Amino acid sequence: MDYKHALEQAVIYIENHLQEDIKVEEVSRFAGYSYYHLNRQFIAVLGESVGGYIKKRRLANAAQKLLYTNDSVISIALENSFESPEAFSRAFKSRYKVSPLQYRKQRIQTYISSKKRLDEESLEHLLHHVTVHPKIIELPEIKVAGIRQEIQPHHQDLKRLWEHFFLLLENMPNKMVSGRKFGIYESIEENLHFKINEDMLMNECFAIEVTSFDGLDDHYVTKIIPKGRYVVFTHRGSLATLSQTIDYIWGTWMLSTKEELDNREPFELYGEKFLGYDHPDSEVDIYIAIR
């Protein structure tokens, strides 16, 4: 069965009829499969149901309208097939943690509100380069030390920065034999996941696991990654496409999960399966803290 083709056809139909009263059965008929089988593949491959994809795309379109038009909330709600402004406001706030009017007032387009249309490239990424269903683990406390750098998410110079800083870490005292490296995203803001956007400046700590902080000079930043529950996504392949994995986490999983997010800092872990920035078989784990 060519499920990839069926998924592509389903997405095409949804996007062409997004502002209409789409029935999921109509989507499955167009794709050539029963709703049961198509929905199973949506969940398995894309990490969400057919109905969930439709709702998130409508909310993303509405978020765009709130930022870039003067249309009323009522007209935006009806245009995106919500039964009433109240239903739209409830759905919007449950996803983005603020009301439509508050979102418009902030004037910031966050990653979590920019649920993008699936295309062939992003579908290929979901099929082969990211685990759409993360595992949940209990992580023990980890001591790390490294160097802090102010960055913007998806920064174009990230490869150069990454290689430069991790090279500096090679001579750090007290390194663990495992040599696990970390990219820790630091922020003092609560609900960071619902605020992050391309223009936001934040600190990333490029760090390596250490046995202790003894003997480390002021040149290094020391941190303790707190113990607790985390969801773990695995990115496979070159880090050049890591941004697509981040987009999936922020734009799909974050809007679907029933897990309660925690304010502990998210981070990337580069372990023994990490084979280099551009290696096609590399694996990097992304940790998001949950309660």
N, C-alpha and C positions, 0 to 999 in steps of 0.2 A: 504494500500500500504506500502510495506517495503522499505521506502526510505533510511534507514540506510544501508541496504544491497546493494541497487542500488548505493549509494555513494561510498561504499567500492569497488564495482566492477569497477566503473568508475575510481577511483584512481589507482587501480591495472593496468587497461589497460593503463592509461596515463603513469605511471611509467615504464611499460614494453616497451613503444614505444616513450619515451620522446625525443630520438635523431632522430626520424623519422618525416616525414611531417604528423602529426596527424590532422585528420579532426574531428571537434567536433561531427559531425553526427556519425562517427565511434564509438566514446566513448559512445554516448547515445544508439546505437544499442547493444553494448556489455553489457551495464547495464540493457537493457531490457525496456527502456522508450524512449518516444519521446524526441528530443533535448529540446523542449519547457519545458516539465515537469522536466527533469533532471536539466536544467539550473536554473529553478525557485528554486529547492531544494538546489542546490549549493549556490545560493545567500542567501536564507533564513537561511540555517543551517551553511554554511561555511563562509558567508560574502563576497563571491567573485563568479564570473562567472566561467564556465568551462574553457573558453579561458584565463581568468585572471590567474587561477591556473597554467595552462600549461606555460604561459609566465613567471610567477614568479619563477617557479621551474627551467626553463631553465636558467634564469638569475642567480639564486642561484648556479646552477651547473657551470655556466661560472665564477662566482666569486670565487668558489673553485679552478677552473683551473688556474685562474690568480694568486692566492696565492701559490698554491702548485705544479705547473708545470712550465716549461719554454716554453710551447707551445706559438706560436705567437697569437696575437689578431685575426688575420684572421682565423687561424685554429679553435680557440675556438668559434668564431662567426659561422662558417659554421657547426661545430660539433653540435652546439646547435640550428640548423635549422633557423638561421637568414639569410636573403637573401643576406646580404652584411656586411662587417665590419662597414660601415657607419650606417646602420640600427641598428646593434648591439650597437654601441657606443651611438647613440641617445637614444635607449631604456634603456641602462645601466645608462647613466647620468641622465635621467629623474627620475629614481628610486633612485639611490644612491648618487646623487648630485655631483659626480666626474666622470671623464672619466675612462675607463678601465685601462689605463696606470697609472693614478694617484692612482687608487685603488691598483694596483699591487705595486706601489712604497711605499705606506703607510704600507703594510704588516700587516694589522689589519683586522681580520674577525669580522665584527660587527653583532649584532643581526639582523639588518634589511636586511642584505645580506644572512642570513642563513635560508632562507625559507625552512622549513623542509618538508619531505615527510609525508603526513597524514598516520597515522596507526590507529588501532582500539582504542587505548587509547586516542589519541588526538582527534579523531572523537567523542568519548564519552564525552570528556571534552567540546568540542564545542556545543554539543547537550544539556548538562545539567549544565554547570558550568560557562558560560560566555555569556554576551549579545554581539553577534557578530555585531549588529547594534546599536552603541551608541546613546544616546540622547545628544542634544546640549542645554546648559543652560547658562544664564547670572548669574555670581556669584558676590555677593557683597564682599567688602573688609572684610577680617577676621583677627583678631588679635590672634596670637598663641604664646605660650612660651614653651620651652622644652630643650632638651639635644641633642647635636650634636655628631655623631659617624662616623668615617671613615669606609666605608664598600666596599665590592665588590658586584656587582649584583649577585643575586642567591646565596649569601653566605650561607654556610651550618650551621653557627651558628646564623642565623637570628632569629630563634624562641627564642633562649636564650636571645639574645640582645633585641628583641622586648619585651619579658615579663619583663626583668630587668628594662628597661627604662620606660615602661609605669607604672610599679609599683612605681618607683620614682616620677612619675608625680601625683600620687594620692594625695599627700600632698601639691601640688602647690597652692599658694595664687591666688585669683581672678579668679578661674575657673568658666566657664559658667555652668549653671545648666544642659545644654544639655550634657555636658561631651564628646563632640566630640573630637576624637583624630586624629592625622595626621602623616603620614610618608612622609616627603617632601624631594625629591631628589634634592640636590643642585649641581650646576655646573656653572662655569663662562664661559664655552665654548659655542659658538654659534653652532646651528645645532647639539645639543647634541644627538637628536634622531638618527642621521645618523652616530654617532661615537661610541655609547655605545657598549661595549663588555665585555666578562667575566673577562678580566684581568684589566679592568679600575678601579682605585680607585676613589671613590666619597664620598661625605658627605651625610648622611641622618639625617635629623632633626626629632626626635621623639617628637611630640608636642601635646599640648592640647589647646583648645580654651579658651581664657581669656577675661574678661571684660576690663582690662587695664593692662599696664605694671608697674603701681605704686607698690612700695614695693618689687619688684622682685630683688634679689641680682644677683651678677655677675655669680653665678653658673648656671643660666639659660640663654639660647639663646632666644631672642625675635625676632619675624618676623611678617610681615604683608603679608598675601597672597593677591595679588592684585586682584581687581575686573576685570571682563572681561568675554569673551566667553571661554567656555571649552566644550570638548566632554567628556562624562562620560560613562565608561564601568563598569558593575557590575560583580564582581567575586563572585561565590556562592560555599560554602563548605569550607573545611579545607584550611588554608593558605599554607599547604604543597604543594598544586598544583597551588599556585599563579603564579609560574614561567611559567606554561603553558599558563595562561592568558596573561602574559607579552609577551611571544613568539608570541601569536596571534596578539596582538596590534602592535608589532614591525615588525613582519614578514609577516603579511597579510594586516591589516587595513592601516598601515602607507604607504604601497606601493600602495594602491588603492584609498585613500581618495583624494577628490578634495579640501578639506579644506586646508587653508594656516596655517601652524604651527607657533606658536609664541614661543619666547625664555623664557617666564615665566616658572617657575619650575613646573614639574609634581609632583603630590602627590597622596597618598592613603588617603581616608577618612573612619574612623571607627565610624559609627553612631549607632543609636539604634538597627539596625538590625544585628550589629556585636555581636555574641554570644560567642566568644572565638576562640582561634587559631585553635583548632582541631574540632570545632563543625560542623557537616555536613550541618546545615541549616544557617550558618553564611553568611552574605553578606558584601562585602567591595567594595566601589566605587573608581575607578581610574580616575583621572582628567588629561587631556592633554590640554594644552592651545592652542587656535587657535585665529586668527585675526578676 
